[in-house]
Amino acid sequence: MFLQKLSLVNYKNFDSQDFEFDRKINCVVGDNGVGKTNVMDAIYHLCFGKSYFNPVSSQNIKHGEEFFVIEGLFNLKDREEKVVCSLKRGLPKVIKRNDKAYERISDHIGLLPLVIISPADRDLITEGSDTRRKFMDGVISQSDKNYLRSLLNYNKVLSQRNALLKYFALNNTFSDRTIDVYNEQLHSYGNQIYESRLGFMEALVPIFQEKYETISGGNEVVGLDYQSSLKDQPLIDLLKDSLQKDRMLGHTSVGIHRDDLLFKIASHPVKKFGSQGQQKSFLIALKLAQFDFIKKQSGTTPILILDDIFDKLDESRVAHIVKMVDDDHFGQIFLSDTHAERTEHIVAQIHQTYKIYTL
C-alpha cells in the first residue's frame, strides 16, 4: 500500500498544498514551525480519522477559517482508494471512501494500516496507563474488528455502570439485580479483550526484543510486561469483590480499563533508568514491532512515518535504524527532519527511490 497524492486545504498551518509522493521514500525537510509534522499528521488523519497530535478536531482547522479538507489517493492492493476527511466548525467530521461517507468512523479503522514514530511517543513512557492501553487498543483494532467492537461495547457498559453507581449514591438506594446485569456484560466483553491482549503481547514481545537488539547493537536487555488484574481472578469475581469500594468511589475500580504495560531496561523501569537515547530506541523498537505485527495480521504492508526520529540519537543507532529500513520488508516511508543535508545523507544510504520536499 502507498499514498500517491495528498491535498490539504485549511489544515493547521496550510492554506492549500498538494503533494505527489514516491512509492518508497519521501522526506519532508525545513525549519521548525514550517509544517513538516503537520504533513505527517494529515496522512495519519486520513488513515485513522483523527489527528495523532491533537484529538480536538476543530483545533486542526487553520486559524481564521471555518473548515478543513484532507484528500488522499492511495494504492491499496493494486486498486485506487480515494479518502477525504473534512470538518466544518459546529458540524460532525465526515470521512468519505471513494465518495461514499462512512456511517461510523470506526468502520474506516484498519483499511489503511499505518505506523507513526514521533517524539510525541515519549508520552508512552512518561504518561499514565491510559496512554499505553490506547497504544495496545489502537494496534489490535487495526486488524481485528471484533476487538474494536468489544472495546466500544465494554466502554459503553462501563459508562452505564458508573452512572448507576452515582445514581445509587445520590438517591441512597441500591439494586443487586441491576448491577449484576452490568457485571455480566463487563465480564463478557472484558474477557474477550483480555484474551486478545494476551495474544497480542505473546506475538509482539519477541519481535520487540529483536528490534531493540538490532538498534542498540545487542548491548542492552529490555522487557515488556502486560499487567492486568484478570491474571489473578475472573472479572465477574473482581467486580463482586470491589462492589463496596465502587459504591464509595462512584466508579468502577477494576477491569480491563485499568490494565497497563510495564516498560523495562535491565529489569528496571525505562522511565527512571533509561537514558534519552535508550528511551527513544525503546520506543522505536516498540513501533517497528507494531509494524511487523500489523503487517502479518492484516496482510498489507503499512505506511511507516518517521517524524523527527533522528534527533537525540547517536550516529551508531541512526545507522542501525537506516540499515533496518533498507529492506523490501518495508513499503512506503515518510521521514521529516530539520537538517536537509543530514536527511540526504541518510536516504542516500538506502537503496530505494526517494523524493525530498522542502517546506
Residue pairs with C-beta under 8 A, 6 or more apart in sequence:
1 74
1 75
1 76
1 77
1 112
1 113
1 300
1 301
1 302
1 303
1 331
1 332
2 21
2 23
2 74
2 75
2 303
2 331
2 332
3 21
3 43
3 46
3 72
3 73
3 74
3 75
3 303
3 332
4 20
4 21
4 23
4 73
4 74
4 75
4 80
5 18
5 19
5 20
5 21
5 71
5 72
5 73
6 18
6 19
6 21
6 39
6 42
6 43
6 46
6 70
6 71
6 72
7 16
7 17
7 18
7 19
7 69
7 70
7 71
7 72
8 14
8 16
8 17
8 18
8 39
8 42
8 68
8 69
8 70
9 15
9 16
9 67
9 68
9 69
9 70
10 16
10 61
10 62
10 65
10 67
10 68
10 69
11 38
11 42
11 60
11 61
11 62
11 68
11 69
11 70
12 35
12 38
12 41
12 42
12 60
12 62
12 68
13 34
13 35
13 38
13 62
14 35
14 38
14 62
15 62
19 39
19 357
21 332
21 334
21 355
22 332
22 353
22 354
22 355
23 75
23 331
23 332
23 353
24 331
24 332
24 333
24 352
24 353
24 354
25 332
25 333
25 335
25 347
25 350
25 352
25 353
25 354
25 355
26 332
26 333
26 334
26 335
26 354
26 355
26 357
27 334
27 335
27 336
27 337
27 343
27 344
27 347
27 354
27 355
27 356
27 357
28 36
28 39
28 40
28 334
28 335
28 336
28 357
28 359
29 36
29 336
29 337
29 338
29 339
29 340
29 343
29 356
29 357
29 358
29 359
30 36
30 338
30 340
30 358
30 359
31 338
32 338
34 359
35 359
36 307
36 308
36 336
36 337
36 338
36 359
37 53
37 118
37 307
37 308
37 336
39 334
39 336
39 357
39 359
40 52
40 116
40 118
40 305
40 307
40 334
40 336
41 51
41 52
41 53
41 60
42 70
43 72
43 114
43 303
43 305
43 334
44 51
44 52
44 114
44 116
44 305
45 51
45 52
45 60
45 70
45 85
46 70
46 72
46 83
46 85
46 112
47 111
47 112
47 113
47 114
47 303
48 108
48 109
48 114
48 138
49 85
49 93
49 95
49 105
49 108
49 109
50 57
50 105
51 57
51 60
52 116
52 118
52 120
53 118
53 120
54 60
57 87
57 93
58 87
58 89
60 68
60 87
61 67
61 68
61 87
61 89
62 68
66 88
66 89
67 86
67 87
67 88
67 89
68 86
68 87
69 84
69 85
69 86
70 84
70 85
70 86
71 82
71 83
71 84
71 85
72 82
72 83
72 84
73 80
73 81
73 82
74 80
74 81
74 82
74 83
74 112
75 81
76 111
76 112
76 300
77 300
81 97
81 98
81 111
81 112
82 96
82 97
82 98
82 99
83 95
83 96
83 97
83 108
83 112
84 94
84 95
84 96
84 99
85 93
85 94
85 95
86 93
86 94
86 96
87 93
87 94
93 105
94 101
95 101
95 102
95 105
95 108
96 102
97 108
97 111
102 108
106 148
106 152
109 141
109 142
109 148
110 141
110 142
110 143
110 145
110 148
110 298
112 303
113 142
113 143
113 294
113 295
113 298
113 300
113 301
113 302
113 303
114 302
114 303
114 304
114 305
115 287
115 288
115 290
115 291
115 294
115 302
115 303
115 304
115 305
116 287
116 305
116 307
117 283
117 284
117 287
117 288
117 304
117 305
117 306
117 307
117 309
118 305
118 307
118 308
118 309
119 307
119 308
119 309
119 311
121 283
121 287
122 279
122 280
122 283
123 131
124 131
124 132
124 135
124 263
124 283
124 286
125 263
125 270
125 271
125 274
125 279
125 282
125 283
126 271
129 258
129 259
129 260
129 261
132 260
132 261
133 257
133 259
133 260
133 261
135 261
136 197
136 200
136 259
136 261
137 147
137 148
137 151
139 200
139 204
139 290
139 293
139 294
140 147
140 148
140 196
140 197
140 200
141 147
141 148
141 151
142 294
142 297
142 298
143 294
143 297
143 298
144 196
144 297
146 192
147 192
147 193
147 196
150 189
150 192
150 193
150 196
151 189
151 193
153 185
153 189
154 186
154 189
154 190
154 193
154 255
154 256
154 257
155 257
157 182
157 185
157 186
157 189
158 186
158 252
158 255
158 257
160 182
161 179
161 182
161 183
161 186
161 252
162 250
162 251
162 252
164 178
164 179
164 182
165 246
165 247
165 249
165 250
165 251
165 252
166 250
166 251
167 173
168 174
168 175
168 247
169 247
169 250
174 247
179 243
183 236
183 239
183 240
184 236
186 235
186 239
186 252
186 255
187 234
187 235
187 236
187 239
190 230
190 235
190 255
190 256
191 230
191 234
191 235
193 256
194 228
194 230
194 235
194 256
194 259
197 226
197 228
197 256
197 259
198 226
200 293
201 224
201 226
203 293
203 296
204 224
204 289
204 290
204 293
205 224
207 288
207 289
207 292
207 293
208 222
208 224
208 285
208 286
208 289
209 222
209 224
209 285
211 284
211 285
211 286
211 288
211 289
211 324
212 220
212 222
212 281
212 282
212 285
214 285
214 320
214 324
215 281
215 284
215 285
215 317
215 320
215 321
215 324
216 278
216 281
216 317
216 320
217 316
217 320
220 265
220 266
220 278
221 265
221 266
221 267
222 263
222 264
222 265
222 270
222 282
222 285
223 262
223 263
223 264
223 265
223 267
224 261
224 262
224 263
224 264
224 286
225 261
225 262
225 264
226 259
226 260
226 261
226 262
227 259
227 260
227 261
227 262
228 256
228 258
228 259
228 260
229 238
229 254
229 255
229 258
229 259
230 238
230 256
230 259
233 241
235 254
235 255
235 256
238 254
238 255
239 246
239 252
239 254
239 255
241 254
242 252
242 253
242 254
245 253
246 252
246 253
262 269
263 269
263 270
263 271
263 282
264 270
265 273
265 274
265 278
265 282
266 273
270 278
270 279
270 282
271 279
274 282
276 312
277 312
277 313
277 314
277 317
280 309
280 312
280 313
281 313
281 317
284 309
284 321
288 324
291 302
291 304
291 330
294 302
295 301
295 302
301 330
301 331
302 331
303 331
303 332
303 333
303 334
304 325
304 330
304 331
304 332
304 333
304 334
305 333
305 334
305 335
306 325
306 333
306 334
306 335
306 336
307 334
307 336
308 336
308 337
308 338
309 321
310 318
310 321
310 337
310 342
310 346
311 337
311 338
313 321
318 346
322 346
322 349
322 350
325 333
325 350
326 349
326 350
326 351
326 352
335 343
335 346
335 347
337 343
337 346
340 356
340 358
343 356
344 356
347 354
347 356
